Amino acid sequence: MSEALSLFLERYRLRRGFDDTLVLNAWDEVLGPSITRQTASKRLQNKVLIIQLDSAVVRKELLMVKSKIISSINEHVGREAITDLHLF
């Protein structure tokens, strides 16, 4: 079933949109509801996850564990879906 879905996504060029959705959902699932409430906007551009936060304090705290967040999201998705994380 997994192979069939993968072939379907590749054939109809839907892989990128599917991956984007997986990564954006992974942000919420990996970081939890408290960070999700502080997230003003999120988008993925060229394997860079761009997050706008409502709180400067939360942004500074997340910047300290940036590499851990990247690896956790990639692990959650099951492949290297993002290479960098920009927090604003």
PyMOL Python script that loads the backbone (N, CA, C, O; Angstrom):
from pymol import cmd

cmd.read_pdbstr("""\
ATOM      1  N   MET A   1       0.820  -1.191   0.000  1.00  0.00           N
ATOM      2  CA  MET A   1       0.000   0.000   0.000  1.00  0.00           C
ATOM      3  C   MET A   1       0.864   1.255   0.000  1.00  0.00           C
ATOM      4  O   MET A   1       0.576   2.224  -0.702  1.00  0.00           O
ATOM      5  N   SER A   2       1.923   1.221   0.796  1.00  0.00           N
ATOM      6  CA  SER A   2       2.843   2.349   0.876  1.00  0.00           C
ATOM      7  C   SER A   2       3.504   2.618  -0.474  1.00  0.00           C
ATOM      8  O   SER A   2       3.645   3.770  -0.887  1.00  0.00           O
ATOM      9  N   GLU A   3       3.905   1.554  -1.154  1.00  0.00           N
ATOM     10  CA  GLU A   3       4.524   1.698  -2.472  1.00  0.00           C
ATOM     11  C   GLU A   3       3.552   2.280  -3.473  1.00  0.00           C
ATOM     12  O   GLU A   3       3.923   3.132  -4.281  1.00  0.00           O
ATOM     13  N   ALA A   4       2.311   1.830  -3.428  1.00  0.00           N
ATOM     14  CA  ALA A   4       1.292   2.321  -4.353  1.00  0.00           C
ATOM     15  C   ALA A   4       1.063   3.813  -4.149  1.00  0.00           C
ATOM     16  O   ALA A   4       0.948   4.560  -5.121  1.00  0.00           O
ATOM     17  N   LEU A   5       0.995   4.253  -2.899  1.00  0.00           N
ATOM     18  CA  LEU A   5       0.808   5.675  -2.615  1.00  0.00           C
ATOM     19  C   LEU A   5       2.002   6.477  -3.102  1.00  0.00           C
ATOM     20  O   LEU A   5       1.842   7.550  -3.683  1.00  0.00           O
ATOM     21  N   SER A   6       3.189   5.960  -2.868  1.00  0.00           N
ATOM     22  CA  SER A   6       4.399   6.644  -3.313  1.00  0.00           C
ATOM     23  C   SER A   6       4.441   6.778  -4.833  1.00  0.00           C
ATOM     24  O   SER A   6       4.772   7.842  -5.356  1.00  0.00           O
ATOM     25  N   LEU A   7       4.109   5.709  -5.534  1.00  0.00           N
ATOM     26  CA  LEU A   7       4.075   5.765  -7.004  1.00  0.00           C
ATOM     27  C   LEU A   7       3.028   6.749  -7.505  1.00  0.00           C
ATOM     28  O   LEU A   7       3.270   7.484  -8.462  1.00  0.00           O
ATOM     29  N   PHE A   8       1.868   6.764  -6.860  1.00  0.00           N
ATOM     30  CA  PHE A   8       0.797   7.697  -7.226  1.00  0.00           C
ATOM     31  C   PHE A   8       1.263   9.144  -7.058  1.00  0.00           C
ATOM     32  O   PHE A   8       1.053   9.980  -7.938  1.00  0.00           O
ATOM     33  N   LEU A   9       1.893   9.426  -5.928  1.00  0.00           N
ATOM     34  CA  LEU A   9       2.365  10.788  -5.663  1.00  0.00           C
ATOM     35  C   LEU A   9       3.427  11.218  -6.670  1.00  0.00           C
ATOM     36  O   LEU A   9       3.427  12.360  -7.128  1.00  0.00           O
ATOM     37  N   GLU A  10       4.326  10.307  -7.012  1.00  0.00           N
ATOM     38  CA  GLU A  10       5.363  10.616  -7.992  1.00  0.00           C
ATOM     39  C   GLU A  10       4.776  10.807  -9.393  1.00  0.00           C
ATOM     40  O   GLU A  10       5.130  11.747 -10.105  1.00  0.00           O
ATOM     41  N   ARG A  11       3.886   9.911  -9.770  1.00  0.00           N
ATOM     42  CA  ARG A  11       3.321   9.959 -11.126  1.00  0.00           C
ATOM     43  C   ARG A  11       2.559  11.246 -11.391  1.00  0.00           C
ATOM     44  O   ARG A  11       2.670  11.828 -12.470  1.00  0.00           O
ATOM     45  N   TYR A  12       1.788  11.689 -10.415  1.00  0.00           N
ATOM     46  CA  TYR A  12       0.970  12.890 -10.609  1.00  0.00           C
ATOM     47  C   TYR A  12       1.606  14.136  -9.997  1.00  0.00           C
ATOM     48  O   TYR A  12       0.939  15.154  -9.811  1.00  0.00           O
ATOM     49  N   ARG A  13       2.887  14.052  -9.688  1.00  0.00           N
ATOM     50  CA  ARG A  13       3.680  15.172  -9.180  1.00  0.00           C
ATOM     51  C   ARG A  13       3.037  15.835  -7.959  1.00  0.00           C
ATOM     52  O   ARG A  13       2.947  17.060  -7.872  1.00  0.00           O
ATOM     53  N   LEU A  14       2.603  15.014  -7.039  1.00  0.00           N
ATOM     54  CA  LEU A  14       1.975  15.495  -5.815  1.00  0.00           C
ATOM     55  C   LEU A  14       2.882  15.334  -4.597  1.00  0.00           C
ATOM     56  O   LEU A  14       2.502  15.711  -3.488  1.00  0.00           O
ATOM     57  N   ARG A  15       4.055  14.787  -4.794  1.00  0.00           N
ATOM     58  CA  ARG A  15       4.964  14.483  -3.678  1.00  0.00           C
ATOM     59  C   ARG A  15       5.296  15.731  -2.863  1.00  0.00           C
ATOM     60  O   ARG A  15       5.261  15.696  -1.633  1.00  0.00           O
ATOM     61  N   ARG A  16       5.616  16.823  -3.538  1.00  0.00           N
ATOM     62  CA  ARG A  16       6.047  18.032  -2.828  1.00  0.00           C
ATOM     63  C   ARG A  16       4.934  18.570  -1.926  1.00  0.00           C
ATOM     64  O   ARG A  16       5.188  18.904  -0.769  1.00  0.00           O
ATOM     65  N   GLY A  17       3.720  18.657  -2.435  1.00  0.00           N
ATOM     66  CA  GLY A  17       2.610  19.138  -1.624  1.00  0.00           C
ATOM     67  C   GLY A  17       2.311  18.206  -0.464  1.00  0.00           C
ATOM     68  O   GLY A  17       1.990  18.654   0.637  1.00  0.00           O
ATOM     69  N   PHE A  18       2.417  16.919  -0.714  1.00  0.00           N
ATOM     70  CA  PHE A  18       2.192  15.926   0.334  1.00  0.00           C
ATOM     71  C   PHE A  18       3.260  16.056   1.413  1.00  0.00           C
ATOM     72  O   PHE A  18       2.946  16.035   2.603  1.00  0.00           O
ATOM     73  N   ASP A  19       4.522  16.190   1.006  1.00  0.00           N
ATOM     74  CA  ASP A  19       5.617  16.361   1.960  1.00  0.00           C
ATOM     75  C   ASP A  19       5.458  17.648   2.759  1.00  0.00           C
ATOM     76  O   ASP A  19       5.702  17.662   3.966  1.00  0.00           O
ATOM     77  N   ASP A  20       5.054  18.721   2.103  1.00  0.00           N
ATOM     78  CA  ASP A  20       4.836  19.989   2.797  1.00  0.00           C
ATOM     79  C   ASP A  20       3.797  19.828   3.893  1.00  0.00           C
ATOM     80  O   ASP A  20       3.993  20.302   5.012  1.00  0.00           O
ATOM     81  N   THR A  21       2.704  19.166   3.580  1.00  0.00           N
ATOM     82  CA  THR A  21       1.641  18.944   4.564  1.00  0.00           C
ATOM     83  C   THR A  21       2.138  18.086   5.719  1.00  0.00           C
ATOM     84  O   THR A  21       1.818  18.360   6.875  1.00  0.00           O
ATOM     85  N   LEU A  22       2.911  17.061   5.420  1.00  0.00           N
ATOM     86  CA  LEU A  22       3.465  16.208   6.476  1.00  0.00           C
ATOM     87  C   LEU A  22       4.355  17.005   7.428  1.00  0.00           C
ATOM     88  O   LEU A  22       4.279  16.837   8.645  1.00  0.00           O
ATOM     89  N   VAL A  23       5.195  17.867   6.869  1.00  0.00           N
ATOM     90  CA  VAL A  23       6.116  18.652   7.687  1.00  0.00           C
ATOM     91  C   VAL A  23       5.351  19.662   8.543  1.00  0.00           C
ATOM     92  O   VAL A  23       5.645  19.815   9.729  1.00  0.00           O
ATOM     93  N   LEU A  24       4.387  20.342   7.959  1.00  0.00           N
ATOM     94  CA  LEU A  24       3.619  21.329   8.715  1.00  0.00           C
ATOM     95  C   LEU A  24       2.825  20.679   9.839  1.00  0.00           C
ATOM     96  O   LEU A  24       2.713  21.242  10.928  1.00  0.00           O
ATOM     97  N   ASN A  25       2.280  19.512   9.585  1.00  0.00           N
ATOM     98  CA  ASN A  25       1.580  18.770  10.645  1.00  0.00           C
ATOM     99  C   ASN A  25       2.564  18.243  11.685  1.00  0.00           C
ATOM    100  O   ASN A  25       2.238  18.183  12.871  1.00  0.00           O
ATOM    101  N   ALA A  26       3.757  17.862  11.253  1.00  0.00           N
ATOM    102  CA  ALA A  26       4.771  17.362  12.177  1.00  0.00           C
ATOM    103  C   ALA A  26       5.184  18.448  13.162  1.00  0.00           C
ATOM    104  O   ALA A  26       5.473  18.147  14.321  1.00  0.00           O
ATOM    105  N   TRP A  27       5.219  19.704  12.725  1.00  0.00           N
ATOM    106  CA  TRP A  27       5.550  20.811  13.635  1.00  0.00           C
ATOM    107  C   TRP A  27       4.595  20.800  14.834  1.00  0.00           C
ATOM    108  O   TRP A  27       5.026  20.882  15.984  1.00  0.00           O
ATOM    109  N   ASP A  28       3.305  20.697  14.547  1.00  0.00           N
ATOM    110  CA  ASP A  28       2.296  20.687  15.609  1.00  0.00           C
ATOM    111  C   ASP A  28       2.422  19.445  16.492  1.00  0.00           C
ATOM    112  O   ASP A  28       2.326  19.537  17.716  1.00  0.00           O
ATOM    113  N   GLU A  29       2.635  18.298  15.874  1.00  0.00           N
ATOM    114  CA  GLU A  29       2.681  17.044  16.622  1.00  0.00           C
ATOM    115  C   GLU A  29       3.958  16.902  17.452  1.00  0.00           C
ATOM    116  O   GLU A  29       3.912  16.412  18.581  1.00  0.00           O
ATOM    117  N   VAL A  30       5.078  17.322  16.908  1.00  0.00           N
ATOM    118  CA  VAL A  30       6.354  17.174  17.604  1.00  0.00           C
ATOM    119  C   VAL A  30       6.481  18.196  18.740  1.00  0.00           C
ATOM    120  O   VAL A  30       6.945  17.856  19.829  1.00  0.00           O
ATOM    121  N   LEU A  31       6.075  19.434  18.492  1.00  0.00           N
ATOM    122  CA  LEU A  31       6.275  20.482  19.490  1.00  0.00           C
ATOM    123  C   LEU A  31       5.117  20.651  20.456  1.00  0.00           C
ATOM    124  O   LEU A  31       5.270  21.294  21.495  1.00  0.00           O
ATOM    125  N   GLY A  32       3.974  20.092  20.138  1.00  0.00           N
ATOM    126  CA  GLY A  32       2.866  20.081  21.090  1.00  0.00           C
ATOM    127  C   GLY A  32       1.972  21.308  21.032  1.00  0.00           C
ATOM    128  O   GLY A  32       2.251  22.268  20.315  1.00  0.00           O
ATOM    129  N   PRO A  33       0.881  21.256  21.811  1.00  0.00           N
ATOM    130  CA  PRO A  33      -0.139  22.301  21.741  1.00  0.00           C
ATOM    131  C   PRO A  33       0.304  23.666  22.260  1.00  0.00           C
ATOM    132  O   PRO A  33      -0.190  24.684  21.774  1.00  0.00           O
ATOM    133  N   SER A  34       1.208  23.723  23.220  1.00  0.00           N
ATOM    134  CA  SER A  34       1.621  25.032  23.741  1.00  0.00           C
ATOM    135  C   SER A  34       2.399  25.834  22.692  1.00  0.00           C
ATOM    136  O   SER A  34       2.212  27.045  22.574  1.00  0.00           O
ATOM    137  N   ILE A  35       3.261  25.169  21.941  1.00  0.00           N
ATOM    138  CA  ILE A  35       4.003  25.854  20.874  1.00  0.00           C
ATOM    139  C   ILE A  35       3.074  26.129  19.686  1.00  0.00           C
ATOM    140  O   ILE A  35       3.191  27.169  19.037  1.00  0.00           O
ATOM    141  N   THR A  36       2.172  25.221  19.405  1.00  0.00           N
ATOM    142  CA  THR A  36       1.215  25.417  18.313  1.00  0.00           C
ATOM    143  C   THR A  36       0.389  26.677  18.543  1.00  0.00           C
ATOM    144  O   THR A  36       0.108  27.417  17.600  1.00  0.00           O
ATOM    145  N   ARG A  37      -0.001  26.925  19.794  1.00  0.00           N
ATOM    146  CA  ARG A  37      -0.769  28.143  20.104  1.00  0.00           C
ATOM    147  C   ARG A  37       0.057  29.407  19.891  1.00  0.00           C
ATOM    148  O   ARG A  37      -0.499  30.463  19.590  1.00  0.00           O
ATOM    149  N   GLN A  38       1.370  29.312  20.043  1.00  0.00           N
ATOM    150  CA  GLN A  38       2.260  30.459  19.867  1.00  0.00           C
ATOM    151  C   GLN A  38       2.683  30.665  18.410  1.00  0.00           C
ATOM    152  O   GLN A  38       3.331  31.660  18.087  1.00  0.00           O
ATOM    153  N   THR A  39       2.320  29.729  17.536  1.00  0.00           N
ATOM    154  CA  THR A  39       2.710  29.788  16.128  1.00  0.00           C
ATOM    155  C   THR A  39       1.717  30.634  15.342  1.00  0.00           C
ATOM    156  O   THR A  39       0.538  30.292  15.244  1.00  0.00           O
ATOM    157  N   ALA A  40       2.203  31.744  14.783  1.00  0.00           N
ATOM    158  CA  ALA A  40       1.353  32.639  14.003  1.00  0.00           C
ATOM    159  C   ALA A  40       1.197  32.141  12.569  1.00  0.00           C
ATOM    160  O   ALA A  40       0.097  32.159  12.018  1.00  0.00           O
ATOM    161  N   SER A  41       2.298  31.698  11.967  1.00  0.00           N
ATOM    162  CA  SER A  41       2.236  31.158  10.610  1.00  0.00           C
ATOM    163  C   SER A  41       3.390  30.194  10.401  1.00  0.00           C
ATOM    164  O   SER A  41       4.405  30.254  11.095  1.00  0.00           O
ATOM    165  N   LYS A  42       3.219  29.307   9.434  1.00  0.00           N
ATOM    166  CA  LYS A  42       4.258  28.327   9.109  1.00  0.00           C
ATOM    167  C   LYS A  42       4.160  28.001   7.634  1.00  0.00           C
ATOM    168  O   LYS A  42       3.072  27.915   7.065  1.00  0.00           O
ATOM    169  N   ARG A  43       5.331  27.821   7.024  1.00  0.00           N
ATOM    170  CA  ARG A  43       5.380  27.423   5.616  1.00  0.00           C
ATOM    171  C   ARG A  43       6.697  26.720   5.348  1.00  0.00           C
ATOM    172  O   ARG A  43       7.653  26.832   6.115  1.00  0.00           O
ATOM    173  N   LEU A  44       6.722  26.003   4.256  1.00  0.00           N
ATOM    174  CA  LEU A  44       7.912  25.267   3.854  1.00  0.00           C
ATOM    175  C   LEU A  44       8.337  25.767   2.487  1.00  0.00           C
ATOM    176  O   LEU A  44       7.530  25.826   1.559  1.00  0.00           O
ATOM    177  N   GLN A  45       9.614  26.129   2.365  1.00  0.00           N
ATOM    178  CA  GLN A  45      10.126  26.640   1.102  1.00  0.00           C
ATOM    179  C   GLN A  45      11.525  26.079   0.869  1.00  0.00           C
ATOM    180  O   GLN A  45      12.453  26.369   1.624  1.00  0.00           O
ATOM    181  N   ASN A  46      11.665  25.283  -0.168  1.00  0.00           N
ATOM    182  CA  ASN A  46      12.960  24.686  -0.528  1.00  0.00           C
ATOM    183  C   ASN A  46      13.608  23.953   0.652  1.00  0.00           C
ATOM    184  O   ASN A  46      14.787  24.149   0.947  1.00  0.00           O
ATOM    185  N   LYS A  47      12.826  23.115   1.313  1.00  0.00           N
ATOM    186  CA  LYS A  47      13.274  22.308   2.453  1.00  0.00           C
ATOM    187  C   LYS A  47      13.665  23.147   3.665  1.00  0.00           C
ATOM    188  O   LYS A  47      14.378  22.665   4.545  1.00  0.00           O
ATOM    189  N   VAL A  48      13.209  24.390   3.722  1.00  0.00           N
ATOM    190  CA  VAL A  48      13.427  25.252   4.880  1.00  0.00           C
ATOM    191  C   VAL A  48      12.068  25.527   5.509  1.00  0.00           C
ATOM    192  O   VAL A  48      11.175  26.073   4.861  1.00  0.00           O
ATOM    193  N   LEU A  49      11.916  25.151   6.764  1.00  0.00           N
ATOM    194  CA  LEU A  49      10.679  25.389   7.492  1.00  0.00           C
ATOM    195  C   LEU A  49      10.753  26.792   8.087  1.00  0.00           C
ATOM    196  O   LEU A  49      11.662  27.102   8.857  1.00  0.00           O
ATOM    197  N   ILE A  50       9.789  27.635   7.722  1.00  0.00           N
ATOM    198  CA  ILE A  50       9.763  29.031   8.159  1.00  0.00           C
ATOM    199  C   ILE A  50       8.583  29.199   9.103  1.00  0.00           C
ATOM    200  O   ILE A  50       7.430  28.993   8.724  1.00  0.00           O
ATOM    201  N   ILE A  51       8.894  29.577  10.340  1.00  0.00           N
ATOM    202  CA  ILE A  51       7.890  29.677  11.389  1.00  0.00           C
ATOM    203  C   ILE A  51       7.875  31.098  11.943  1.00  0.00           C
ATOM    204  O   ILE A  51       8.921  31.653  12.278  1.00  0.00           O
ATOM    205  N   GLN A  52       6.689  31.678  12.036  1.00  0.00           N
ATOM    206  CA  GLN A  52       6.531  32.970  12.700  1.00  0.00           C
ATOM    207  C   GLN A  52       5.834  32.714  14.029  1.00  0.00           C
ATOM    208  O   GLN A  52       4.773  32.091  14.082  1.00  0.00           O
ATOM    209  N   LEU A  53       6.445  33.202  15.090  1.00  0.00           N
ATOM    210  CA  LEU A  53       5.925  32.979  16.437  1.00  0.00           C
ATOM    211  C   LEU A  53       5.407  34.284  17.036  1.00  0.00           C
ATOM    212  O   LEU A  53       5.862  35.368  16.673  1.00  0.00           O
ATOM    213  N   ASP A  54       4.458  34.166  17.952  1.00  0.00           N
ATOM    214  CA  ASP A  54       3.890  35.329  18.622  1.00  0.00           C
ATOM    215  C   ASP A  54       4.764  35.823  19.768  1.00  0.00           C
ATOM    216  O   ASP A  54       4.648  36.977  20.179  1.00  0.00           O
ATOM    217  N   SER A  55       5.629  34.974  20.283  1.00  0.00           N
ATOM    218  CA  SER A  55       6.407  35.293  21.476  1.00  0.00           C
ATOM    219  C   SER A  55       7.906  35.261  21.183  1.00  0.00           C
ATOM    220  O   SER A  55       8.427  34.278  20.656  1.00  0.00           O
ATOM    221  N   ALA A  56       8.591  36.354  21.533  1.00  0.00           N
ATOM    222  CA  ALA A  56      10.041  36.400  21.367  1.00  0.00           C
ATOM    223  C   ALA A  56      10.735  35.438  22.330  1.00  0.00           C
ATOM    224  O   ALA A  56      11.783  34.882  22.003  1.00  0.00           O
ATOM    225  N   VAL A  57      10.166  35.243  23.495  1.00  0.00           N
ATOM    226  CA  VAL A  57      10.740  34.331  24.482  1.00  0.00           C
ATOM    227  C   VAL A  57      10.705  32.894  23.955  1.00  0.00           C
ATOM    228  O   VAL A  57      11.692  32.166  24.064  1.00  0.00           O
ATOM    229  N   VAL A  58       9.581  32.495  23.391  1.00  0.00           N
ATOM    230  CA  VAL A  58       9.457  31.148  22.821  1.00  0.00           C
ATOM    231  C   VAL A  58      10.431  30.987  21.662  1.00  0.00           C
ATOM    232  O   VAL A  58      11.061  29.939  21.520  1.00  0.00           O
ATOM    233  N   ARG A  59      10.559  32.022  20.830  1.00  0.00           N
ATOM    234  CA  ARG A  59      11.483  31.972  19.691  1.00  0.00           C
ATOM    235  C   ARG A  59      12.912  31.731  20.174  1.00  0.00           C
ATOM    236  O   ARG A  59      13.618  30.889  19.620  1.00  0.00           O
ATOM    237  N   LYS A  60      13.338  32.454  21.190  1.00  0.00           N
ATOM    238  CA  LYS A  60      14.706  32.289  21.713  1.00  0.00           C
ATOM    239  C   LYS A  60      14.912  30.882  22.284  1.00  0.00           C
ATOM    240  O   LYS A  60      15.964  30.276  22.080  1.00  0.00           O
ATOM    241  N   GLU A  61      13.924  30.373  22.985  1.00  0.00           N
ATOM    242  CA  GLU A  61      14.029  29.027  23.543  1.00  0.00           C
ATOM    243  C   GLU A  61      14.134  27.977  22.440  1.00  0.00           C
ATOM    244  O   GLU A  61      14.926  27.040  22.540  1.00  0.00           O
ATOM    245  N   LEU A  62      13.324  28.141  21.381  1.00  0.00           N
ATOM    246  CA  LEU A  62      13.360  27.181  20.286  1.00  0.00           C
ATOM    247  C   LEU A  62      14.655  27.281  19.481  1.00  0.00           C
ATOM    248  O   LEU A  62      15.136  26.276  18.957  1.00  0.00           O
ATOM    249  N   LEU A  63      15.217  28.475  19.379  1.00  0.00           N
ATOM    250  CA  LEU A  63      16.492  28.636  18.667  1.00  0.00           C
ATOM    251  C   LEU A  63      17.611  27.846  19.345  1.00  0.00           C
ATOM    252  O   LEU A  63      18.537  27.382  18.679  1.00  0.00           O
ATOM    253  N   MET A  64      17.527  27.693  20.657  1.00  0.00           N
ATOM    254  CA  MET A  64      18.563  26.946  21.382  1.00  0.00           C
ATOM    255  C   MET A  64      18.522  25.449  21.067  1.00  0.00           C
ATOM    256  O   MET A  64      19.529  24.758  21.224  1.00  0.00           O
ATOM    257  N   VAL A  65      17.382  24.950  20.631  1.00  0.00           N
ATOM    258  CA  VAL A  65      17.250  23.519  20.323  1.00  0.00           C
ATOM    259  C   VAL A  65      16.873  23.302  18.851  1.00  0.00           C
ATOM    260  O   VAL A  65      16.222  22.317  18.500  1.00  0.00           O
ATOM    261  N   LYS A  66      17.289  24.225  18.018  1.00  0.00           N
ATOM    262  CA  LYS A  66      16.947  24.204  16.594  1.00  0.00           C
ATOM    263  C   LYS A  66      17.341  22.893  15.916  1.00  0.00           C
ATOM    264  O   LYS A  66      16.525  22.304  15.207  1.00  0.00           O
ATOM    265  N   SER A  67      18.550  22.434  16.114  1.00  0.00           N
ATOM    266  CA  SER A  67      18.997  21.203  15.445  1.00  0.00           C
ATOM    267  C   SER A  67      18.198  19.992  15.921  1.00  0.00           C
ATOM    268  O   SER A  67      17.920  19.088  15.134  1.00  0.00           O
ATOM    269  N   LYS A  68      17.833  19.966  17.183  1.00  0.00           N
ATOM    270  CA  LYS A  68      17.016  18.870  17.721  1.00  0.00           C
ATOM    271  C   LYS A  68      15.615  18.895  17.097  1.00  0.00           C
ATOM    272  O   LYS A  68      15.052  17.841  16.799  1.00  0.00           O
ATOM    273  N   ILE A  69      15.059  20.079  16.903  1.00  0.00           N
ATOM    274  CA  ILE A  69      13.737  20.199  16.266  1.00  0.00           C
ATOM    275  C   ILE A  69      13.795  19.681  14.835  1.00  0.00           C
ATOM    276  O   ILE A  69      12.912  18.939  14.404  1.00  0.00           O
ATOM    277  N   ILE A  70      14.829  20.068  14.101  1.00  0.00           N
ATOM    278  CA  ILE A  70      14.977  19.618  12.712  1.00  0.00           C
ATOM    279  C   ILE A  70      15.057  18.096  12.650  1.00  0.00           C
ATOM    280  O   ILE A  70      14.371  17.470  11.843  1.00  0.00           O
ATOM    281  N   SER A  71      15.891  17.502  13.499  1.00  0.00           N
ATOM    282  CA  SER A  71      16.028  16.045  13.460  1.00  0.00           C
ATOM    283  C   SER A  71      14.745  15.355  13.926  1.00  0.00           C
ATOM    284  O   SER A  71      14.402  14.293  13.406  1.00  0.00           O
ATOM    285  N   SER A  72      14.035  15.929  14.887  1.00  0.00           N
ATOM    286  CA  SER A  72      12.775  15.332  15.356  1.00  0.00           C
ATOM    287  C   SER A  72      11.701  15.367  14.282  1.00  0.00           C
ATOM    288  O   SER A  72      10.958  14.401  14.110  1.00  0.00           O
ATOM    289  N   ILE A  73      11.620  16.471  13.563  1.00  0.00           N
ATOM    290  CA  ILE A  73      10.630  16.573  12.484  1.00  0.00           C
ATOM    291  C   ILE A  73      10.973  15.601  11.370  1.00  0.00           C
ATOM    292  O   ILE A  73      10.093  14.906  10.862  1.00  0.00           O
ATOM    293  N   ASN A  74      12.238  15.543  10.983  1.00  0.00           N
ATOM    294  CA  ASN A  74      12.650  14.600   9.938  1.00  0.00           C
ATOM    295  C   ASN A  74      12.385  13.154  10.358  1.00  0.00           C
ATOM    296  O   ASN A  74      11.949  12.339   9.545  1.00  0.00           O
ATOM    297  N   GLU A  75      12.644  12.844  11.603  1.00  0.00           N
ATOM    298  CA  GLU A  75      12.376  11.497  12.107  1.00  0.00           C
ATOM    299  C   GLU A  75      10.874  11.212  12.095  1.00  0.00           C
ATOM    300  O   GLU A  75      10.452  10.108  11.750  1.00  0.00           O
ATOM    301  N   HIS A  76      10.081  12.191  12.465  1.00  0.00           N
ATOM    302  CA  HIS A  76       8.625  12.030  12.488  1.00  0.00           C
ATOM    303  C   HIS A  76       8.084  11.778  11.070  1.00  0.00           C
ATOM    304  O   HIS A  76       7.189  10.955  10.875  1.00  0.00           O
ATOM    305  N   VAL A  77       8.637  12.494  10.095  1.00  0.00           N
ATOM    306  CA  VAL A  77       8.205  12.354   8.700  1.00  0.00           C
ATOM    307  C   VAL A  77       8.755  11.068   8.087  1.00  0.00           C
ATOM    308  O   VAL A  77       8.113  10.468   7.225  1.00  0.00           O
ATOM    309  N   GLY A  78       9.933  10.646   8.525  1.00  0.00           N
ATOM    310  CA  GLY A  78      10.510   9.402   8.023  1.00  0.00           C
ATOM    311  C   GLY A  78      11.575   9.588   6.966  1.00  0.00           C
ATOM    312  O   GLY A  78      12.041   8.611   6.379  1.00  0.00           O
ATOM    313  N   ARG A  79      11.963  10.811   6.715  1.00  0.00           N
ATOM    314  CA  ARG A  79      13.038  11.112   5.765  1.00  0.00           C
ATOM    315  C   ARG A  79      13.493  12.554   5.980  1.00  0.00           C
ATOM    316  O   ARG A  79      12.894  13.289   6.765  1.00  0.00           O
ATOM    317  N   GLU A  80      14.548  12.951   5.283  1.00  0.00           N
ATOM    318  CA  GLU A  80      15.034  14.318   5.428  1.00  0.00           C
ATOM    319  C   GLU A  80      14.133  15.267   4.637  1.00  0.00           C
ATOM    320  O   GLU A  80      14.376  15.541   3.461  1.00  0.00           O
ATOM    321  N   ALA A  81      13.110  15.750   5.292  1.00  0.00           N
ATOM    322  CA  ALA A  81      12.137  16.626   4.647  1.00  0.00           C
ATOM    323  C   ALA A  81      12.522  18.092   4.785  1.00  0.00           C
ATOM    324  O   ALA A  81      12.153  18.914   3.947  1.00  0.00           O
ATOM    325  N   ILE A  82      13.272  18.429   5.853  1.00  0.00           N
ATOM    326  CA  ILE A  82      13.734  19.803   6.019  1.00  0.00           C
ATOM    327  C   ILE A  82      15.221  19.802   6.329  1.00  0.00           C
ATOM    328  O   ILE A  82      15.742  18.883   6.961  1.00  0.00           O
ATOM    329  N   THR A  83      15.890  20.850   5.871  1.00  0.00           N
ATOM    330  CA  THR A  83      17.337  20.989   6.120  1.00  0.00           C
ATOM    331  C   THR A  83      17.632  22.145   7.052  1.00  0.00           C
ATOM    332  O   THR A  83      18.707  22.197   7.650  1.00  0.00           O
ATOM    333  N   ASP A  84      16.691  23.080   7.189  1.00  0.00           N
ATOM    334  CA  ASP A  84      16.919  24.234   8.049  1.00  0.00           C
ATOM    335  C   ASP A  84      15.585  24.696   8.630  1.00  0.00           C
ATOM    336  O   ASP A  84      14.516  24.330   8.143  1.00  0.00           O
ATOM    337  N   LEU A  85      15.676  25.500   9.670  1.00  0.00           N
ATOM    338  CA  LEU A  85      14.511  26.034  10.360  1.00  0.00           C
ATOM    339  C   LEU A  85      14.766  27.513  10.622  1.00  0.00           C
ATOM    340  O   LEU A  85      15.760  27.876  11.250  1.00  0.00           O
ATOM    341  N   HIS A  86      13.864  28.363  10.138  1.00  0.00           N
ATOM    342  CA  HIS A  86      13.956  29.806  10.391  1.00  0.00           C
ATOM    343  C   HIS A  86      12.810  30.198  11.301  1.00  0.00           C
ATOM    344  O   HIS A  86      11.648  29.928  11.000  1.00  0.00           O
ATOM    345  N   LEU A  87      13.136  30.830  12.403  1.00  0.00           N
ATOM    346  CA  LEU A  87      12.131  31.257  13.376  1.00  0.00           C
ATOM    347  C   LEU A  87      12.110  32.787  13.420  1.00  0.00           C
ATOM    348  O   LEU A  87      13.152  33.429  13.550  1.00  0.00           O
ATOM    349  N   PHE A  88      10.921  33.352  13.311  1.00  0.00           N
ATOM    350  CA  PHE A  88      10.755  34.814  13.352  1.00  0.00           C
ATOM    351  C   PHE A  88       9.736  35.184  14.407  1.00  0.00           C
ATOM    352  O   PHE A  88       9.450  36.365  14.601  1.00  0.00           O
TER     353      PHE A  88
END
""", "prot")
cmd.dss("prot")
cmd.show_as("cartoon", "prot")
cmd.util.cbc("prot")
cmd.orient("prot")
